[in-house]
Amino acid sequence: MSLVLRNLQRAVPIRRAPLRKKMEIVRSILGVQKFDLGIICVDNKNIQHINRIYREKNIPTDVLSFPFHENIKAGELPQPDFQDDYNLGDIFLGVEYIFQQCKGDEDYYDILTRCHYLQWRPAHQAWDLLLLAPSCV
């Protein structure tokens, strides 16, 4: 299935081809390549706006995820009945925030594609499978 990668910001230069390639590798490792996934890169203003609407927090953040399937047990992949339901959802990356947190002195492309959370997080009901919250180690 498809990986949709959109860069809707200009604060931090992003080369989409290397990011897409690394994300395809991550999807393969996690065994979710048959699912659609949207990754949207946004700036501080937009991630703050989304955070305010959906989490009622008026601050920028690194990652916001919106799962397609809501009622999945932690650690399980969805078992869709229909082709259109092979969708993980969307991940919004606050790349400007991430870049600022990393102080701009790291290899941004490697950091961005590290999977800081490669597990399901019960706090999000069933998801955060591909949370790309980069660590600035």
C-alpha positions in Angstrom: 0.0 0.0 0.0 1.0 3.6 -0.1 3.2 5.9 2.0 2.1 9.5 1.5 4.8 11.9 2.6 4.0 15.6 2.5 6.2 18.5 3.5 3.9 21.4 4.3 6.6 23.6 5.9 9.6 25.7 4.9 11.3 26.2 8.3 13.6 23.3 7.9 14.9 21.9 4.6 13.8 18.3 4.1 14.9 16.0 1.3 11.8 13.8 0.9 13.5 11.0 -1.2 15.9 9.9 1.6 13.2 10.2 4.2 10.8 8.2 2.1 13.4 5.5 1.5 14.1 5.2 5.3 10.4 5.2 6.1 9.8 2.3 3.7 12.6 0.4 5.4 10.9 1.0 8.8 7.5 -0.1 7.5 9.1 -3.3 6.2 10.8 -4.0 9.5 7.5 -3.5 11.3 5.6 -5.6 8.8 3.1 -2.8 8.0 3.9 -2.2 4.3 0.4 -3.5 3.3 -1.1 -0.6 5.2 -1.5 3.0 4.0 0.3 5.6 6.1 0.4 9.4 5.9 3.4 11.4 7.2 3.0 15.1 7.2 5.8 17.5 8.0 4.7 20.8 9.5 6.2 23.9 11.2 5.7 25.1 14.8 2.6 27.2 13.9 0.7 24.4 12.3 1.7 21.7 14.8 0.6 24.0 17.6 -2.7 24.7 15.9 -3.4 20.9 15.5 -2.2 20.3 19.1 -4.6 23.0 20.4 -7.6 21.5 18.5 -7.1 17.8 19.3 -5.2 17.8 22.6 -6.2 21.2 24.0 -2.6 22.1 24.4 -1.6 25.5 22.9 2.1 24.6 22.4 4.1 23.1 19.6 5.2 19.5 19.9 7.3 16.9 18.0 4.7 14.3 16.9 0.9 14.0 16.7 -0.6 10.7 15.5 -4.1 10.1 14.3 -4.9 6.3 14.1 -7.4 5.1 11.5 -8.4 2.1 13.7 -9.4 3.0 17.2 -10.3 -0.3 19.0 -7.1 -2.3 18.7 -5.3 -3.9 21.7 -1.8 -2.7 22.5 0.8 -4.5 20.4 -1.7 -5.8 17.7 -2.0 -4.8 14.1 -5.4 -4.1 12.7 -7.2 -7.0 10.9 -9.2 -5.1 8.3 -12.2 -6.7 6.6 -12.1 -4.4 3.6 -9.3 -3.2 1.3 -10.1 0.4 2.2 -9.5 -0.3 5.9 -5.8 -1.1 5.3 -4.8 2.2 6.7 -2.7 3.1 9.8 -3.6 6.7 9.8 -1.6 9.9 9.8 1.5 11.1 11.7 2.2 14.8 11.8 5.8 15.7 12.4 6.6 19.1 13.9 10.0 19.2 12.1 10.8 22.7 13.2 10.2 21.8 16.8 12.2 18.6 16.4 15.1 20.5 14.8 15.1 23.1 17.6 15.1 20.3 20.2 18.1 18.8 18.5 19.9 22.2 18.5 20.5 21.9 14.8 23.9 20.2 15.2 22.8 16.7 14.5 22.3 14.7 11.3 18.7 15.7 11.0 17.8 13.0 8.4 19.1 10.2 10.5 17.5 11.6 13.6 14.1 12.1 11.9 13.9 8.5 10.8 14.9 6.8 14.1 12.0 5.1 15.7 12.0 6.4 19.2 8.8 4.5 19.9 8.6 1.2 18.0 5.8 -0.1 20.1 2.2 0.5 20.6 1.4 2.9 23.4 -1.8 2.1 25.3 -2.3 5.8 26.1 -3.2 6.3 22.4 -5.6 3.3 22.5 -3.8 1.2 19.9 -1.3 3.1 17.9 1.8 5.2 17.9 3.3 2.3 15.9 5.5 4.5 13.9 5.9 7.5 16.1 9.0 9.2 14.8 9.8 11.3 17.8 13.5 11.6 17.2 15.8 11.5 20.1 18.6 14.0 20.2 21.2 11.7 21.7 
